[in-house]
Amino acid sequence: MLLSVVLTLRPSEDCILPMTIGNAIHGYFLKLVEQEDSLLARRLHAAESEKPFTVSTLQGGFTVQDGDALLKGDQTYWLRFTSLNQELSDLLLSLNGRSVPTVSLSGREFEVVSIARRPEEHPWAKMASFDQLYEARVTENGPVPTRLRIRFFSPTTFRSGQQNLPFPVPRLVFLTLAEKWNRYAPIHLGSEITLLVDEFVALARYELKTRIFDFGRYRQVGFVGDCEFRISARCEELWTQVIHFLADFAFFAGIGYKTTMGMGQTRRIDGERTHVR
């Protein structure tokens, strides 16, 4: 099962936090998993390849001052965790106010106000199976759109050799997603996807801005904003559908480098006017 869980938090008092605390949220997430299942936590921590989760940074209407976030004790903020496998999803589904009454981030305490798992509870919460994502597109009636839009909400970059590439090259965007899909989904896409993306998928337009993601001890340069991708009309309909459900999958999987620490938070925005935040 694919899962996106949103925790709404209230600080115990007015406080100041670094703007980017993705590493702190990553650490809290692993401690939370360890609290519930120590063996699973060790496996997640030890994994050297792609890991089956992402975390966001802290979100909300805070004030920015001198590179820090000023949080108010009478306001709420939120963060989210996503899972790409059943074992971790089951654990996250079992969380409740008694098992997670508070969250500690960078030495600050937060009350857990609510835990959302469905979009009617929070727009960034959702549950779905791999089969549901696949079938929703493959069984779609009518012509399959040849354009799709993805919004990159947190700084996104790609690792190419020893260098970072902070630009949404179609091959990097969709092959990142395909690799995660093939690793965790019961439906394997095969190796053709590489040639298909190179030949038939193009970046049609974009509105992007460069952003620095500060991890404290080091920084990563990334981009945020909106991209529209065009799928060639020469592409077979089935493969066009594959590109579409990979774009749906991005909501859970994230895109690019360091998605387990807050980078690469994305979702498709078809039907919305292109806009950079």
MOWOQUI-V876433 format. One record per helix or strand of 3 or more residues. SS is the DSSP state (H for helix, E for strand). FROM is the first residue (numbers start at 1). TO is the last residue. If there is no record, write none. Layout:
BEGIN
ss	from	to
SS	FROM	TO
SS	FROM	TO
END
This chain:
BEGIN
ss	from	to
E	2	11
E	15	18
H	22	36
H	38	46
E	53	55
E	63	65
E	68	71
E	76	83
H	86	93
E	102	105
E	108	116
E	126	128
H	130	138
E	147	156
E	158	160
E	163	165
H	170	184
H	192	200
E	201	214
E	219	231
H	237	253
H	259	261
E	266	268
END
